[in-house]
Amino acid sequence: MQPFVKHMDIFVRTAVWFVKLANNYGDNHAYTEDEKAGFRASKTALAAHASDIENQVNGDWNLFFAKSDAQKKAKEFFQKRMAEHIKDPRLLQGFTPTWAVGCRRVTPGDPYMRAIQEPNIDVHFTGVRRVSEFGVIGEDGVERKVDTIICATGYDVSYHPHHPVVGQNGITLEEQFGDAPECYLGITVPNFPNYVLYGGPTWPAMNGSALGPLLAVTKYAIQVIKKLQEENIRSLAPRQDVTDAFNAHVQEFVKRTVWKEDCRSWYKNADTGKVFAIWPGSSLHYMQTIRSPRYEDYHITYHAKNQWAHLGLGFTMEDRDPEASTAPYLTADAIDDRWMAQFRDETSSVKVQHR
């Protein structure tokens, strides 16, 4: 917006770490036509490029542990980098956080750092007290007259849905979560059977790339759906005691991390400081944890009185299909190549002896 306005006042309530992304992208990277053509021509090249970026994003997990060498190096690196980009001492001091990198959400903002130093921009390190008839009054008591107000104060992180979600005994998800939302592994919620969340409380929101965890949740949900269908299950919801134990572990884990520091962050409750948004491990750790559902952690009810009623008359789909194989377990893929190699060697040896 900076190049298109006569003058702009920016109200900055909280400092922020301006960081670079993978492959040194502190800015939006513009791919050349040759690069894009190469990706279209080779899925191997596309996958390798994406994997390289993902590896760099996921490789920073160590820096989230308080007082770790990785955290110390990251803080020194980004302090130096911000100083290279922001030449105005007042701006540099105002934007540089006192807390660890990652305590609050980091920002890849090279264009922003350039824009705030332009002559048509005034940065005010204060919050907004109220909007007046002619402009904005900051917490410093000064009114700045403006024509247009653009809000950039974040988004709803309450995990309260914008439509009613009603669980068992009439409780709503908003009531269940309250001011300190908790759920089971960031996926399911006690009292809300057959309900799966993407990016729920205690999910890898800042633990690396979100791509892998999103795929993992999808695979988890598919496994649950198949179980519901194949075993004639009526409802499946996580146990409250198991969910409570998991979240108790999360709070113990947080004590060792940068998220315990005193910074204003959407990861935690503003009043109590309780962290409710972060998974207690890396993104890969999350994916491995939810690879196979732990059904022993769930309350399960069935449509029939006997939970084995889904066995029916004992037929499978293959038994009913005259075109289907009833020996699907015998395929070439099921034969171990090492056994074949040994078998060939033994056969060759026998032939030599006969000579």
C-alpha positions as CSV (number, residue, x, y, z in Angstrom):
1,M,0.0,0.0,0.0
2,Q,2.9,2.4,0.7
3,P,3.5,3.3,-2.9
4,F,-0.2,4.2,-3.5
5,V,-0.9,6.5,-0.6
6,K,0.0,10.2,0.1
7,H,0.6,9.4,3.8
8,M,0.2,6.5,6.1
9,D,0.2,6.2,9.9
10,I,1.0,2.7,11.2
11,F,0.2,1.8,14.8
12,V,2.5,-1.0,16.1
13,R,1.4,-2.4,19.5
14,T,4.0,-5.2,19.7
15,A,7.5,-5.9,18.3
16,V,8.0,-8.7,15.9
17,W,10.9,-10.8,14.5
18,F,11.2,-10.3,10.8
19,V,12.6,-13.5,9.4
20,K,13.6,-15.0,6.1
21,L,11.9,-18.1,4.8
22,A,13.5,-21.1,3.2
23,N,16.0,-20.5,0.3
24,N,16.6,-17.0,1.7
25,Y,13.1,-15.9,0.8
26,G,12.5,-12.9,3.0
27,D,10.4,-11.6,0.1
28,N,7.8,-13.1,-2.2
29,H,9.9,-15.1,-4.6
30,A,9.1,-14.6,-8.3
31,Y,9.7,-17.7,-10.3
32,T,11.0,-17.3,-13.8
33,E,9.2,-18.7,-16.8
34,D,12.1,-21.1,-17.3
35,E,11.7,-22.3,-13.6
36,K,8.0,-22.8,-14.0
37,A,8.5,-24.6,-17.3
38,G,11.0,-26.9,-15.7
39,F,8.5,-27.8,-12.9
40,R,5.8,-28.5,-15.5
41,A,8.1,-30.8,-17.4
42,S,9.4,-32.8,-14.5
43,K,7.4,-33.8,-11.4
44,T,10.8,-35.0,-10.0
45,A,12.2,-31.4,-10.2
46,L,9.0,-30.0,-8.7
47,A,9.0,-32.5,-5.8
48,A,12.7,-31.9,-5.2
49,H,12.2,-28.1,-5.0
50,A,9.2,-28.4,-2.7
51,S,11.0,-30.9,-0.5
52,D,14.0,-28.7,-0.2
53,I,11.8,-25.9,1.1
54,E,9.9,-28.2,3.5
55,N,13.2,-29.6,4.8
56,Q,14.4,-26.1,5.7
57,V,11.2,-25.2,7.4
58,N,11.0,-28.4,9.4
59,G,14.7,-28.3,10.2
60,D,14.4,-25.4,12.6
61,W,12.6,-27.3,15.4
62,N,15.6,-27.1,17.8
63,L,15.4,-23.3,18.1
64,F,12.0,-23.5,19.9
65,F,13.7,-24.8,23.0
66,A,14.6,-22.0,25.5
67,K,18.3,-21.2,25.9
68,S,19.3,-23.8,23.2
69,D,22.3,-23.1,21.0
70,A,19.9,-23.0,18.0
71,Q,17.8,-20.4,19.7
72,K,20.8,-18.3,20.6
73,K,22.1,-18.4,17.0
74,A,18.7,-17.7,15.5
75,K,18.3,-14.6,17.7
76,E,21.7,-13.3,16.9
77,F,21.2,-13.9,13.1
78,F,17.8,-12.2,12.9
79,Q,18.9,-9.2,15.1
80,K,21.8,-8.7,12.7
81,R,19.5,-9.1,9.7
82,M,16.9,-6.7,10.9
83,A,19.7,-4.1,11.6
84,E,20.9,-4.5,8.0
85,H,17.4,-3.8,6.7
86,I,16.2,-1.1,9.2
87,K,18.6,1.8,9.3
88,D,16.5,4.1,11.5
89,P,17.6,3.5,15.2
90,R,14.1,4.4,16.5
91,L,12.4,1.9,14.2
92,L,14.9,-0.8,14.8
93,Q,14.6,-0.5,18.6
94,G,10.8,-0.4,18.4
95,F,10.5,-3.5,16.2
96,T,13.2,-5.7,17.8
97,P,11.6,-8.0,20.4
98,T,13.1,-8.7,23.8
99,W,11.8,-12.3,23.8
100,A,13.0,-15.4,22.0
101,V,12.5,-16.1,18.3
102,G,9.2,-18.0,18.0
103,C,7.6,-17.0,21.3
104,R,5.4,-14.9,19.1
105,R,4.6,-15.7,15.5
106,V,7.5,-14.6,13.2
107,T,7.0,-12.6,10.1
108,P,8.7,-12.9,6.7
109,G,8.5,-9.1,6.0
110,D,11.3,-7.7,3.9
111,P,8.9,-5.6,1.8
112,Y,7.4,-4.2,5.1
113,M,10.9,-3.3,6.5
114,R,11.5,-1.3,3.3
115,A,8.1,0.4,3.3
116,I,8.3,1.7,6.9
117,Q,11.4,3.7,6.1
118,E,9.8,5.6,3.2
119,P,9.1,9.3,3.7
120,N,5.3,9.0,3.5
121,I,5.2,6.5,6.4
122,D,5.0,7.3,10.1
123,V,5.3,4.5,12.6
124,H,3.8,4.9,16.1
125,F,4.7,2.3,18.7
126,T,1.4,2.4,20.5
127,G,-1.9,0.7,20.4
128,V,-5.2,2.3,19.3
129,R,-7.4,3.6,22.1
130,R,-10.4,4.5,20.0
131,V,-11.6,5.7,16.6
132,S,-12.8,9.3,16.4
133,E,-14.9,11.2,13.9
134,F,-11.9,12.3,12.0
135,G,-9.3,9.7,12.7
136,V,-7.6,7.4,15.2
137,I,-6.6,8.2,18.8
138,G,-3.6,6.1,20.0
139,E,-2.9,4.9,23.5
140,D,-0.5,7.9,23.6
141,G,-3.5,10.2,23.5
142,V,-2.6,11.7,20.1
143,E,-5.3,11.9,17.4
144,R,-4.1,11.3,13.8
145,K,-6.6,12.4,11.1
146,V,-7.1,9.8,8.4
147,D,-9.4,9.1,5.4
148,T,-9.3,5.3,5.6
149,I,-8.6,2.8,8.4
150,I,-7.3,-0.6,7.6
151,C,-7.4,-3.1,10.5
152,A,-4.5,-5.6,10.6
153,T,-4.8,-6.8,14.2
154,G,-5.0,-10.5,13.6
155,Y,-7.9,-13.0,13.4
156,D,-10.2,-15.1,15.5
157,V,-8.1,-17.7,17.4
158,S,-10.7,-18.8,19.9
159,Y,-11.4,-22.0,18.0
160,H,-15.1,-21.1,18.3
161,P,-16.9,-22.0,15.1
162,H,-19.0,-19.4,13.4
163,H,-21.9,-21.8,13.2
164,P,-23.4,-23.9,16.1
165,V,-21.7,-27.3,16.6
166,V,-23.7,-29.2,19.3
167,G,-22.4,-32.3,21.0
168,Q,-23.7,-34.7,23.5
169,N,-26.1,-33.5,26.2
170,G,-26.6,-30.3,24.2
171,I,-23.2,-28.7,24.9
172,T,-21.9,-26.5,22.1
173,L,-18.3,-26.5,21.0
174,E,-18.0,-22.9,22.1
175,E,-19.0,-23.9,25.6
176,Q,-16.7,-26.9,25.6
177,F,-13.6,-24.8,24.6
178,G,-14.3,-21.7,26.6
179,D,-11.3,-19.4,27.1
180,A,-8.8,-22.3,27.2
181,P,-9.6,-24.7,24.4
182,E,-8.3,-28.3,24.7
183,C,-8.9,-31.3,22.6
184,Y,-7.3,-34.7,21.8
185,L,-4.2,-34.6,19.7
186,G,-5.5,-31.5,17.9
187,I,-8.0,-33.7,16.1
188,T,-11.0,-34.8,18.2
189,V,-13.0,-33.4,21.1
190,P,-14.6,-35.2,24.1
191,N,-18.4,-35.1,24.0
192,F,-18.4,-34.5,20.2
193,P,-18.6,-37.9,18.6
194,N,-17.6,-38.5,14.9
195,Y,-16.2,-35.0,14.7
196,V,-12.7,-34.3,13.3
197,L,-10.8,-31.0,13.4
198,Y,-8.2,-29.6,11.1
199,G,-5.8,-27.4,13.0
200,G,-7.5,-27.7,16.3
201,P,-6.1,-26.7,19.7
202,T,-2.6,-28.2,20.4
203,W,-1.8,-28.7,16.8
204,P,1.6,-28.0,15.1
205,A,0.8,-24.4,14.4
206,M,4.4,-23.2,14.7
207,N,6.4,-26.5,14.8
208,G,7.4,-26.6,11.1
209,S,5.5,-26.9,7.9
210,A,1.8,-27.4,8.1
211,L,1.6,-29.4,4.9
212,G,2.6,-32.8,6.3
213,P,0.4,-32.5,9.4
214,L,-2.6,-31.6,7.2
215,L,-2.0,-34.7,5.1
216,A,-1.6,-36.8,8.3
217,V,-4.9,-35.6,9.7
218,T,-6.6,-36.5,6.5
219,K,-5.2,-40.0,6.6
220,Y,-6.2,-40.3,10.3
221,A,-9.8,-39.2,9.5
222,I,-10.0,-41.7,6.6
223,Q,-9.0,-44.5,9.0
224,V,-11.6,-43.5,11.5
225,I,-14.3,-43.3,8.8
226,K,-13.5,-46.7,7.5
227,K,-13.7,-48.1,11.0
228,L,-17.1,-46.5,11.6
229,Q,-18.4,-48.0,8.3
230,E,-16.8,-51.5,8.5
231,E,-17.6,-52.2,12.2
232,N,-21.1,-50.7,12.2
233,I,-20.0,-48.1,14.8
234,R,-22.6,-45.5,15.9
235,S,-20.3,-43.0,17.6
236,L,-16.6,-42.5,18.5
237,A,-15.4,-39.7,20.8
238,P,-12.1,-39.3,22.8
239,R,-12.2,-40.1,26.5
240,Q,-12.0,-37.0,28.8
241,D,-9.5,-38.6,31.1
242,V,-7.1,-39.4,28.2
243,T,-7.6,-35.9,26.8
244,D,-6.8,-34.3,30.2
245,A,-3.7,-36.4,30.6
246,F,-2.5,-35.4,27.1
247,N,-3.0,-31.7,27.8
248,A,-1.2,-32.0,31.2
249,H,1.8,-33.4,29.2
250,V,1.6,-30.4,26.8
251,Q,1.9,-28.0,29.7
252,E,4.9,-29.8,31.1
253,F,6.5,-29.7,27.7
254,V,5.9,-26.0,27.2
255,K,8.1,-25.2,30.3
256,R,11.2,-26.1,28.3
257,T,10.3,-24.0,25.3
258,V,10.3,-20.4,24.1
259,W,6.5,-20.3,24.4
260,K,6.7,-20.0,28.1
261,E,8.3,-16.5,27.8
262,D,6.4,-13.3,28.5
263,C,5.2,-12.3,25.1
264,R,1.8,-11.5,23.7
265,S,0.9,-14.3,21.4
266,W,-2.2,-16.0,19.9
267,Y,-0.7,-19.3,21.0
268,K,-1.6,-18.6,24.6
269,N,-4.4,-17.2,26.8
270,A,-3.8,-13.5,27.2
271,D,-4.7,-13.5,30.9
272,T,-3.3,-16.8,32.2
273,G,-0.4,-17.3,29.7
274,K,-1.5,-21.0,29.2
275,V,-0.3,-22.2,25.9
276,F,-3.1,-24.0,24.0
277,A,-2.2,-23.9,20.3
278,I,1.1,-25.7,20.1
279,W,1.8,-29.4,19.6
280,P,4.5,-30.8,22.0
281,G,6.9,-31.8,19.3
282,S,8.0,-31.2,15.7
283,S,5.7,-31.5,12.7
284,L,7.3,-34.9,11.9
285,H,6.7,-36.0,15.5
286,Y,3.0,-35.1,15.2
287,M,2.7,-37.0,11.9
288,Q,4.3,-40.1,13.5
289,T,2.1,-39.8,16.6
290,I,-1.2,-39.8,14.7
291,R,-0.2,-42.4,12.1
292,S,-2.4,-45.0,13.6
293,P,-5.4,-44.1,15.7
294,R,-5.3,-45.3,19.3
295,Y,-8.9,-46.5,19.6
296,E,-8.3,-47.5,23.2
297,D,-8.4,-43.7,23.9
298,Y,-12.0,-43.5,22.6
299,H,-15.5,-44.2,23.8
300,I,-17.2,-46.3,21.1
301,T,-20.8,-47.2,20.8
302,Y,-22.4,-49.5,18.2
303,H,-25.6,-49.5,16.2
304,A,-26.3,-53.1,17.3
305,K,-26.5,-54.5,20.8
306,N,-23.7,-57.0,20.0
307,Q,-20.6,-55.2,18.8
308,W,-19.8,-58.3,16.7
309,A,-23.0,-58.0,14.7
310,H,-21.1,-56.4,11.8
311,L,-19.6,-59.8,11.0
312,G,-23.0,-60.6,9.4
313,L,-23.3,-63.9,7.5
314,G,-19.6,-64.2,7.1
315,F,-19.2,-63.2,3.5
316,T,-16.7,-60.8,2.1
317,M,-17.2,-58.7,-1.1
318,E,-14.8,-61.2,-2.9
319,D,-17.0,-64.1,-1.8
320,R,-20.0,-62.5,-3.5
321,D,-18.2,-61.5,-6.7
322,P,-17.6,-64.4,-9.2
323,E,-15.0,-62.3,-11.0
324,A,-12.9,-61.6,-7.9
325,S,-10.0,-63.5,-6.6
326,T,-10.5,-65.4,-3.3
327,A,-6.8,-65.7,-2.8
328,P,-5.7,-62.0,-2.9
329,Y,-2.9,-62.7,-0.5
330,L,-1.0,-64.7,-3.2
331,T,0.6,-62.2,-5.6
332,A,4.0,-61.7,-7.1
333,D,4.5,-58.7,-4.9
334,A,4.1,-60.9,-1.9
335,I,7.2,-63.0,-2.8
336,D,10.4,-61.7,-1.2
337,D,13.1,-61.0,-3.7
338,R,15.8,-62.3,-1.3
339,W,14.0,-65.7,-1.1
340,M,13.9,-65.8,-4.9
341,A,17.6,-65.0,-5.1
342,Q,18.4,-67.7,-2.6
343,F,16.2,-70.2,-4.5
344,R,18.0,-69.4,-7.7
345,D,21.4,-69.9,-6.1
346,E,20.4,-73.3,-4.6
347,T,19.0,-74.4,-7.9
348,S,22.2,-73.4,-9.7
349,S,24.3,-75.3,-7.1
350,V,22.3,-78.5,-7.6
351,K,22.8,-78.4,-11.4
352,V,26.6,-78.0,-10.9
353,Q,26.7,-81.0,-8.6
354,H,24.8,-83.2,-11.1
355,R,27.5,-82.5,-13.7
